[in-house]
Amino acid sequence: MSRIVVIDAEACIGCETCTRLCPEVFKMISEHKAGVYNPTGAPEEKIELAMDNCPVACITWED
């Protein structure tokens, strides 16, 4: 079973880092919140780059 990327919406500050680094997976869902719209849209390495650069560490893997 593969992992699915998720964003903790309550922790997200809307910095747009994930949407800039991995737009195939993340998009802004409101003015101040990002969301996952295509969890399998990019290789795990690219998703992890967005995870590693998130200033509030609100992006995680869910099994």
C-alpha positions in Angstrom: 0.0 0.0 0.0 1.4 3.4 -0.9 1.5 6.5 1.3 -0.8 9.4 0.8 0.3 13.0 1.5 -2.0 15.1 3.8 -1.9 18.7 5.1 -3.0 19.6 8.6 -5.4 22.5 7.6 -5.4 23.9 11.1 -1.6 24.2 11.2 -1.2 25.5 7.6 -0.3 29.2 7.5 -0.8 29.6 3.7 2.8 30.4 2.9 2.5 28.8 -0.5 5.8 27.0 -0.3 4.3 23.6 -1.1 2.3 25.0 -4.1 5.5 26.6 -5.5 7.7 23.5 -5.0 5.1 20.9 -6.0 2.2 22.4 -7.9 1.2 19.0 -9.3 0.1 17.9 -5.8 -0.7 21.1 -3.8 -2.9 24.1 -4.4 -4.3 27.0 -2.4 -7.8 26.1 -1.3 -8.5 29.4 0.3 -6.6 32.7 0.8 -4.7 31.3 3.7 -4.7 27.5 3.4 -3.1 25.0 1.1 -4.5 21.6 0.3 -3.8 18.4 -1.5 -5.7 18.0 -4.8 -3.7 15.3 -6.5 -1.9 13.1 -4.0 -0.2 11.0 -6.6 0.7 13.8 -9.0 4.4 13.8 -8.3 7.2 11.5 -7.2 7.6 11.1 -3.4 11.0 12.8 -3.6 9.3 16.0 -4.9 6.5 15.8 -2.3 9.1 15.4 0.4 10.9 18.5 -0.8 7.7 20.4 -0.1 7.4 18.7 3.3 11.0 19.5 4.3 10.5 23.2 3.3 7.2 23.8 5.0 7.9 26.3 7.8 5.2 24.8 10.1 5.8 21.1 9.2 2.0 20.6 8.5 2.6 18.2 5.6 2.8 14.5 6.5 2.4 11.0 5.1 -0.6 8.9 5.9 -0.5 5.1 5.4 
